[in-house]
Amino acid sequence: MTTTTARRLAAALLATSALAAPALAFAQDAAPQEASADQDRAPYMDASLSPQERAADLVSRMTLEEKAAQMYDKAPAIERLGVPAYNWWNEALHGVARAGHATVFPQAIGMAATWDEDLMLEIANTISDEGRAKYHHYIAEDVRAMYGGLTFWSPNINIFRDPRWGRGQETYGEDPFLTGRMAVNFVNGLQGDDEKYLKTVATVKHYAVHSGPEPSRHRDDYSASDADLHETYLPAFKMAFDETEVASVMCAYNAVWGAPACGSERLMVDLLRGELGFDGYVVSDCGAIGDFYYPEAHAYVETEEQAAAEAVKMGTDLNCGDGRGSKFDALPAAVSEGLIDEATIDQAVTRLFKARFELGMFDDDADVPFTDIPFSEVASEENIALSEQAARASLVLLKNDGVLPLQEGTKVAVIGPNADNWWTLVANYNGIPTQATTALAGVREKAGEENVTYSAGSAIAGDIYTTYDAVPASVLFHEDEDGEMQPGLQAAYYDDPAREGEPAKTQVDENIDFYWERTPSNDALADEFGATWEGVIVPEESGSYAFKASRWLEVTVDGQEIGTEPMQLEAGQRYPLTATFGLDSGWTRDALEKFAELEWTRTDIDLRAEAMAAAEEADVVLFFGGIDANLEGEEMPVEIDGFLGGDRTSLDLPAPQEELLEALKGTGKPLVLVNFSGSAMALNWADENADAIVQAFYPGEKAGTAIADLLWGEFSPSGRLPVTFYRSVDDLPEFGDYSMQNRTYKYYTGEPLYPFGYGLSYTEFGFGKMKTPRRHDASQPLPVSFTVTNEGEREGREVVQVYLSHEDRANESVPMKELVAFDVVDLAPGESKTVEFELAPERLGYFAEDGSFVTPTSGRATITAGGGQPGTEGTVSKRVTFRGE
């Protein structure tokens, strides 16, 4: 497969002793060795025992050095015990990631915009199906690579407290209750419902006071008040612990209250293991243990031994490294120095192996469910259809002056840097889609190519373009033995990534635009390899060309290494081209994902003039703008106006796009903005001047199809914002201030551009009178019911939202209003349904300044239900007086 659009990718019990004799496993995940009858009878191979008992027995047979080595994400094999190597690092944020093809669902923030718990459960179940299928596919060839295992470091349930945070796109938004509900369903879908075995492991992260800034995350120290901690930062974690059997937690980079998060006694011991009752294993974020003693980071301790001992004593069981090895290799020395005892290490390793036993890794395939999920499940038509369904449900209609839905036969100009941008589909921590459909492709398919004109129109931001395409075969040549020019580049493939020795094979490749399912040098599934390409490039048109090479690919054109500066090339002239490639597994990547892409774009084309010409041919202008995951994300090198290190310094639409929008408005044509972003945007000009606005977030691989169906009215939009859209970054507190005051809908005192929970429809809904007791004992569940009616002329889905507002706020951390229940209701025209909730006592109370939960025995609160927050047109409400028993 060689289509660039389809695959661009630039992210507690102590051990006890038992039998002394070692045992050799021969099950699905075990090293291929013969097992004697005595060894086979070792307790850790007895599937009738509990995972805890089996893990304790196995750990009791290990040396201290073996135990320490198992506490690294790249855990080595212990052949004498039949323990195979295992790489703990895998990702499943919105689909199985970083291991080649998989179904790509909407980014997490987009899934939150669906407000649909059942859909979230189905998505997570599908992701775990694909994860299991991939895992057994790899194990069948004895491949135990990074991103090939069953322990997923997802979901990210941090609170998106500030829209500047680049990783906020990975979360379920700003509200702890919505986040918690989505997390519960995602965890349950990943881990399955078998009574004995886990389907996969889910990891809730990043525990717990963590949400940027990205550039300083390795050295920052944050403080949260006790009330904010319990009201905002902990509830989603608590919900996951209370309502699921989530197996794993990841602790964060930053320090909290003066100690690194992974070494904070209050956070890890008192709260996590104590108050919250978590009994699974904890993995550090990658490099977080090194940050304990690195002078450029926290410098909390002086030595690696101290860092390792402190982290493990506080309950961190697994070290994800940082390219400088496992910090837990220092544990044996730490024991010798008296910094930690071996029993504490035993406890950590036992937790890790308990999870592996729960996954069935040492048992016969026939006894473990999920082992027979076929590899054909990966990116199946059914799964991709679910991705499209999720994309539809995630789209939020922010404004509509009547231009939408479009009529059949409407001629449209598709304009904007995100109209044909693959990255808007996949976001970050993504797999490679098999049916990637950009907005341009979706609109062309829906409207017919004869009704569509197109131009990217501008850079996406600064001088960053989204118009790169693979350098085509038509301009690439090589000399044959007779000195004659022939199409294609001379390629050589090597087993050695450093390209030493003779090549395994040579051939002519038409261009450099590859995604390899298997290693081209030896047809292996996950082997490293190297390659070279040589020839000349002969442009068909003179111009200024910017080149871009994918990871591991180094390219020179006319003797110059390609970089950020464009090159002036003349039509018909030959420019020597050389490219070298070396896929060498590193600390963040292994060889399951293999790609090489050489792309270019013209930088001297007047995109503005192109866009204006395209608009003149159309009845309606569809502008696809916003940002993408190359501008916002995790600890990135981006530093341009509005963006810094993965975070944002401005909420505005980038200047090149804003200027183009203003020019397009001048044509007098109806203007529709479809905005892609993983975070809130200050779309102030568009709110005043565009005829319609759709917030798309990052909608997954079938984005274009879903967006076109919304624009042409194939369904009524139902997405609702999981974050507040502010008017300016100036309306917000300092980014590094972790107080929740004047943040999120619960505490913001200003007027937002678009509020949390907001979204329009193509139909109208009405709410009937609310039924709930006027007086209520808040220590008991509170029943609430009302009717919702589709009062429009077409079927639609309403996201029903229930909020509670205490009339007398006991302290400033008590929310001004708080989401306490929600559901989705599908209604035909004229249809009504009664919606009923029981608000649990924890939804009725609040947290005191010391973080203790208060069940009100007096005072009043207002319960509001409708299609948005209190004050939204059509909401119904009722006052409730609380009383004691």
PyMOL commands that set and color helices and strands:
alter all, ss='L'
color gray80, all
select helices_A, chain A and resi 4-6+37-40+43-45+51-60+64-70+79-81+108-113+117-139+166-170+176-191+226-233+235-243+261-263+265-275+290-292+304-313+327-336+342-358+365-367+375-377+381-394+423-426+439-447+449-451+473-475+607-616+655-665+684-689+703-711+729-731+744-747+841-844
alter helices_A, ss='H'
color red, helices_A
select strands_A, chain A and resi 74-75+86-87+203-207+221-222+248-251+255-256+259-260+281-284+396-400+412-415+452-455+469-470+476-479+485-487+489-494+505-509+513-516+529-537+543-549+553-557+560-561+567-569+575-583+594-602+620-626+639-640+643-644+647-648+671-676+692-695+765-767+775-777+782-790+796-806+818-827+832-839+846-847+853-854+860-866+876-883
alter strands_A, ss='S'
color yellow, strands_A
deselect
rebuild
show_as cartoon
